[in-house]
Amino acid sequence: MRKIGKNSIEFENVFLRATSTVAGPKESKGPLGKYFDVHFNDSHCGQENWEQAEIKMQQMAIDLVLEKAGLNIKNIDAMVGGDLNNQLAITNYALRAYDAPYLGVFAACSTCTESLIVASNLIDAGYGENVVTITSSHNSTSERQFRYPTEYGGQKPNSMTSTTTGAGSCIVSSVPSSIKIIRATLGKIVDPELSDSQDMGRTMAPAAASTLITHLQDFNITTDEYDLILTGDLSKYGSDIFEKIVNNVGIMRTDNFNDAGLMLYDIEKQHVFAGGSGCGCVTLVTLSYVINALRIGIYHKVLIIATGALMNPIMVAQNETIPAIAHAIALERSFE
């Protein structure tokens, strides 16, 4: 492990040993539904309330990833994860069931890649052999916390994105596997001075572009380095802004760009407005479809740029703007 340039890290011996995904009803019916491990037909997931449903999804994802790797919690050196709820409530309560050291992280929808970066640093620094990451979001727990009560039923604009109901877990390990974590770039706060809590895509686009530009500069590479550059979750309007920004600085190739918020749903047929968002969105797409494509050789190297709108409802009510951040991590198909 060594620092590269101003914001980046190059890893030496870090692998994805196993991944798991648990999806809600709308996500299961989307274009990528067949790639998810567990599907729920209702948003309560058999629980009394939405918070308990999200806790259950996290625990199911963790139990499944351990099973896939042939491990149990005694083999885990640490757990890293987070969600969108205040004080990381979901992750804190979910991880009560596991006897392992835990680091809670929050970067809004970019919590997925932040968790992977923290876990990769622990592994490459020699802290242990296996670190579990866990990330989730739930449409109903998120909506009533950040915008309106779910029961309110207010009209939503076309710029709105639909918070994903889903959870994903992976085991970051020093044990060689078919997928290697090779690089990461830490994002910085970028504030485009927007304040519309119902237009997260445009808010996060400049942060995603900033991180991509820094990543390319730090490693002295071009976008041709990757078969796929996946943002998450800019969705329809944010993706357009992102491509315009990077084109303006001379990054012209866009045929290898995509966005998790556009991949997870069929935005023409499903009621998701501009697309998907939330911690679970880029998590579900990355830990299912992208990982599968790497394993079977469709992709050989991908860059995941998860984006987060660091919105606080109280600050927005005080007419503050919404800062954003994006963290990137690169995955490569390796040969054991």
C-alpha positions in Angstrom: 0.0 0.0 0.0 1.4 3.4 -1.0 0.1 6.9 -1.5 -0.1 8.0 -5.1 -0.3 11.7 -6.1 -2.5 13.9 -3.9 -5.5 11.8 -3.1 -5.0 8.2 -4.1 -3.8 4.9 -2.8 -2.3 1.8 -4.6 -3.0 -1.5 -3.0 -0.7 -4.5 -3.2 -2.5 -7.5 -1.7 -6.2 -6.9 -1.4 -8.9 -9.1 -2.9 -12.7 -9.5 -2.9 -13.2 -12.9 -1.4 -17.0 -13.0 -1.6 -20.0 -10.7 -2.1 -23.8 -10.9 -1.4 -26.8 -8.8 -2.2 -30.3 -8.5 -0.8 -32.9 -6.6 -2.8 -36.3 -5.0 -2.2 -39.4 -5.5 -4.4 -38.8 -2.8 -6.9 -35.2 -3.6 -7.3 -35.9 -7.3 -7.8 -38.2 -6.4 -10.7 -35.6 -4.2 -12.4 -33.2 -5.1 -15.2 -30.6 -6.6 -12.8 -33.0 -8.5 -10.6 -31.6 -11.9 -11.7 -28.2 -11.1 -10.3 -29.3 -10.5 -6.7 -29.0 -13.3 -4.1 -32.1 -12.5 -2.1 -35.4 -10.9 -3.2 -38.1 -9.5 -1.0 -41.7 -9.0 -2.3 -42.7 -6.3 0.2 -40.8 -3.4 1.8 -41.4 -4.7 5.3 -39.4 -7.8 4.6 -41.6 -9.7 7.1 -40.8 -7.2 9.9 -43.0 -4.9 11.9 -41.5 -1.6 10.6 -39.1 -0.4 7.9 -36.2 0.1 10.2 -36.4 -3.5 11.3 -36.7 -4.5 7.7 -33.4 -2.7 6.8 -31.7 -4.3 9.8 -32.9 -7.7 8.6 -31.5 -7.1 5.1 -28.1 -6.2 6.5 -27.9 -9.3 8.6 -29.0 -11.5 5.8 -26.4 -10.0 3.5 -23.6 -10.6 6.2 -24.7 -14.1 6.9 -24.8 -15.0 3.2 -21.4 -13.6 2.4 -19.9 -15.5 5.3 -21.6 -18.7 4.0 -20.3 -18.1 0.5 -16.8 -17.7 1.8 -17.0 -20.7 4.1 -16.3 -18.6 7.1 -17.9 -17.6 10.4 -17.7 -14.5 12.5 -14.7 -15.9 14.4 -12.7 -15.6 11.1 -13.5 -11.9 10.7 -11.0 -9.4 11.9 -13.2 -6.3 11.5 -16.5 -5.0 10.1 -16.9 -1.7 8.3 -20.2 -0.2 7.1 -23.0 2.3 7.2 -26.4 3.4 6.1 -28.4 6.6 5.6 -30.1 6.8 9.0 -29.1 9.2 11.8 -26.2 7.9 13.9 -25.9 4.9 11.5 -28.8 3.4 13.4 -29.4 0.5 11.1 -25.8 -0.7 11.0 -25.3 -0.2 14.7 -28.3 -2.3 15.6 -27.7 -4.9 12.9 -24.1 -5.5 14.0 -25.1 -6.2 17.7 -25.5 -9.8 16.5 -21.8 -10.1 15.5 -18.8 -10.5 17.8 -16.3 -8.5 15.8 -14.6 -5.1 15.9 -16.7 -2.5 14.0 -16.0 0.8 12.3 -19.1 2.8 11.3 -18.7 5.1 8.3 -21.0 7.7 6.6 -20.6 9.3 3.3 -24.3 9.2 2.2 -24.6 7.2 -1.0 -20.8 6.9 -1.3 -20.6 4.9 1.9 -20.2 1.7 -0.3 -16.8 2.8 -1.7 -15.7 4.5 1.6 -16.3 1.2 3.4 -14.2 -0.7 0.8 -11.4 1.8 1.0 -11.3 1.6 4.8 -11.4 -2.2 4.7 -8.7 -2.4 2.0 -6.4 -0.2 4.0 -6.8 -2.5 7.0 -6.0 -5.6 5.0 -3.0 -4.1 3.2 -1.7 -2.7 6.5 -1.6 -6.2 7.9 -4.4 -5.8 10.4 -5.9 -9.1 9.6 -7.0 -11.5 6.8 -10.7 -10.8 6.4 -12.8 -7.7 6.8 -16.5 -7.6 6.2 -18.2 -4.5 4.7 -21.9 -3.8 4.8 -24.0 -1.0 3.3 -27.7 -0.5 2.9 -30.6 1.9 2.3 -34.3 1.6 2.4 -36.7 3.8 0.5 -39.1 4.4 3.4 -36.6 4.9 6.2 -34.7 7.4 4.0 -37.6 9.3 2.6 -39.2 10.1 6.0 -35.9 11.1 7.4 -34.6 13.4 4.7 -37.7 14.7 3.0 -41.3 14.1 4.0 -43.2 11.4 6.0 -43.7 8.5 3.7 -47.4 8.7 4.2 -47.5 12.3 3.1 -47.9 11.5 -0.6 -46.7 14.9 -1.9 -46.1 15.5 -5.6 -42.5 14.8 -6.6 -40.6 16.5 -9.5 -39.0 14.7 -12.4 -35.5 15.4 -10.9 -36.3 13.3 -7.9 -34.6 9.9 -7.5 -35.9 6.8 -5.9 -34.0 5.6 -2.8 -33.1 2.0 -3.2 -34.2 -0.7 -0.9 -31.3 -3.1 -0.7 -28.2 -4.2 1.2 -24.9 -5.6 0.1 -21.9 -7.2 1.9 -18.5 -8.3 0.8 -15.4 -9.8 2.4 -12.2 -7.9 1.7 -9.3 -10.2 2.2 -5.6 -10.9 1.7 -6.5 -14.3 0.4 -6.2 -14.3 -3.4 -9.4 -14.5 -5.4 -10.6 -13.7 -8.9 -11.1 -10.0 -8.2 -8.5 -7.7 -6.9 -8.9 -4.2 -5.4 -6.0 -2.3 -6.9 -6.6 1.4 -6.4 -8.6 4.1 -4.6 -9.0 7.8 -4.8 -10.4 9.7 -1.8 -12.9 12.4 -2.6 -13.1 16.0 -1.3 -16.1 18.1 -0.5 -17.5 19.8 -3.5 -20.3 22.3 -3.1 -22.0 23.4 -6.3 -24.2 25.7 -4.2 -27.4 23.9 -4.9 -30.1 23.5 -2.2 -32.8 21.4 -3.8 -33.1 18.2 -1.8 -35.2 16.6 -4.6 -32.4 17.0 -7.2 -29.5 15.0 -5.8 -28.1 14.0 -9.2 -27.1 17.5 -10.2 -25.8 18.2 -6.7 -23.4 15.2 -6.8 -22.2 15.4 -10.4 -19.4 17.9 -9.8 -18.0 15.8 -7.0 -18.0 12.7 -9.2 -16.2 14.6 -11.9 -13.6 16.0 -9.5 -12.8 12.5 -8.2 -12.5 11.1 -11.7 -10.2 13.9 -12.8 -8.0 13.5 -9.7 -7.9 9.7 -10.1 -6.7 10.0 -13.7 -4.1 12.6 -12.8 -2.8 10.8 -9.7 -2.2 7.5 -11.7 -1.3 9.2 -15.0 -3.9 7.2 -16.9 -6.8 7.9 -19.2 -10.4 6.6 -19.2 -9.2 3.9 -21.6 -7.7 2.2 -18.6 -11.2 0.9 -17.6 -13.8 -1.2 -19.4 -16.4 0.5 -17.2 -16.5 3.7 -15.2 -19.6 3.5 -12.9 -20.9 6.4 -11.0 -23.5 6.1 -8.4 -25.9 7.6 -8.1 -26.2 10.5 -10.5 -29.2 9.0 -12.4 -30.6 10.8 -15.5 -29.9 14.5 -14.9 -26.8 14.2 -12.9 -25.2 11.9 -15.4 -25.7 14.5 -18.1 -24.0 17.1 -16.0 -21.1 14.8 -15.1 -20.4 14.0 -18.8 -20.5 17.7 -19.7 -18.0 18.6 -17.0 -15.5 15.9 -17.9 -15.8 16.6 -21.6 -15.1 20.3 -20.8 -11.7 19.3 -19.3 -10.8 17.1 -22.3 -12.0 13.7 -21.1 -13.9 12.8 -24.3 -14.6 9.1 -24.2 -18.0 8.4 -22.6 -18.9 5.0 -24.1 -17.5 3.3 -21.1 -19.4 5.4 -18.6 -22.6 4.3 -16.8 -24.5 5.1 -13.7 -25.9 2.7 -11.1 -29.1 4.7 -10.7 -29.8 4.2 -14.4 -28.8 0.5 -14.4 -30.8 -0.7 -11.4 -34.2 0.3 -12.7 -36.0 0.6 -16.0 -36.7 4.3 -15.7 -39.2 4.2 -18.6 -41.4 1.5 -17.0 -40.7 1.7 -13.3 -41.9 4.6 -11.1 -38.5 5.9 -10.1 -38.5 9.4 -11.7 -34.9 10.2 -12.7 -33.5 6.8 -11.5 -32.1 5.3 -8.4 -30.1 6.6 -5.4 -29.2 5.7 -1.9 -26.4 3.6 -0.3 -28.0 0.4 -1.6 -28.1 1.5 -5.2 -24.4 1.4 -6.2 -23.9 -1.4 -3.7 -26.5 -3.7 -5.4 -25.1 -2.9 -8.9 -21.5 -3.3 -8.0 -21.7 -6.4 -5.8 -23.9 -8.3 -8.2 -23.8 -7.4 -11.9 -20.3 -5.8 -12.0 -18.7 -8.5 -9.9 -20.3 -11.2 -12.1 -19.1 -9.4 -15.2 -15.5 -9.3 -13.9 -15.6 -13.0 -12.9 -16.7 -14.2 -16.3 -14.4 -11.8 -18.2 -16.9 -9.3 -19.7 -14.9 -6.7 -17.8 -11.2 -6.8 -16.8 -10.9 -3.6 -15.0 -13.6 -1.2 -13.6 -13.7 2.0 -11.6 -16.5 2.6 -9.2 -17.1 6.2 -8.3 -19.8 6.3 -5.6 -21.3 9.7 -4.9 -22.9 11.2 -1.8 -25.0 14.2 -1.2 -24.2 15.2 2.4 -27.6 16.6 3.0 -28.8 17.5 6.5 -32.6 18.4 6.7 -32.0 21.0 9.4 -29.2 22.7 7.4 -31.4 22.7 4.3 -34.2 24.3 6.3 -31.8 27.0 7.3 -31.2 27.8 3.6 -27.8 26.1 3.5 -26.5 24.5 0.3 -25.9 20.7 -0.1 -22.2 19.7 -0.2 -21.3 16.5 -2.0 -18.4 13.9 -2.1 -17.3 11.0 -4.2 -14.9 8.2 -3.4 -13.5 5.9 -6.1 -12.2 2.3 -6.0 -10.8 0.2 -8.9 -11.4 -3.5 -9.3 -9.5 -5.8 -11.6 -10.1 -9.3 -12.7 -7.2 -11.4 -11.5 -6.0 -14.9 -12.1 -5.6 -17.1 -9.0 
